[in-house]
Amino acid sequence: MEEDTPTPAAAAQAADTMRKWVKQQSGGSDSEATGGLFDNVDVATRAKMATAHMHATKEQVATTLNFLTRISGASRARRP
């Protein structure tokens, strides 16, 4: 995720907001359901840009997709 902001100070604020959101996701009741997907997110700023980079394993992505499918009521087609 990237956010281009008007000033470096605004980028710092955006990065702080990103960190708070990630912390909410990693510590919430759905943390087990997402397989720790939000446990390894790097948030940084570069000049006027705030960035968040997520490190995820294949298993974390699969667990999260299964969770989202379950709570949405959708079905997930399986590849052969």
Secondary structure, DSSP 8 states (H G I E B T S, - for coil): -EEE-SSHHHHHHHHHHHHHHHHHHHHSTTTTTTTTGGGSEEEEEETTEEEEEE---HHHHHHHHHHHHHHHT-------
